[in-house]
């Protein structure tokens, strides 16, 4: 499964529900549900598969590197690092030999991640649109099921989760996207869809280890 999902990630170049929820409207009149943990989703689930033209909300909660994420994996291309918990994750140079820098493997299950770095600055709206468009060429049923902006270690990042099916395997990608004059970063975790909920917290902890040291 890892090789198949990794192939899709590189080709792209790229909820847990809580009890309390409130309804709200976006500026363009779409109804959303707001949850107490800062996440949200559209009431009309069909909107979840739309492209980047719709408004994306900012999660009010700050996201920070875990104290347990003590080992620094430093980019050789851009001014950024990923801090991992070495008891949970192992890493290696990316296998694809392209824009991907490092692959990460979860020690306790079929959960993976990779960081893709480029020196080219790409507008955030275009980055999301390209990722979704290319993903649908491989997985026509792909849906964007979560998207929001987050402040991650004091940097504004785009967070997106996509679900789709490739060769009969249902998968989930969950990642952070960041771009500045320094370059563009895509930091993606991925696993089969049935394993996502049980591993979400571990995936999110890894993602929150992304630290930008210079714009």
Secondary structure, 3 states (H helix, E strand, C coil): CHHHHHHHHHHHCCCCCCCCEEEEECCCCCEEEEECCCCEEECCHHHHHCCCCCCCCEEEEEECCCCCCCEEEECCCCCEEEEECCCCEEEEECCCCCCEEEEEEECCCCEEEEEEEECCCCCHHHHHHHHHHHHHHHCCCCEEEEEEEEEECCEEEEEEEEEEEECCEEEEEEEEEEEECCEEEEEEEEEEHHHHHHHHHHHHHHHCCEEECCC
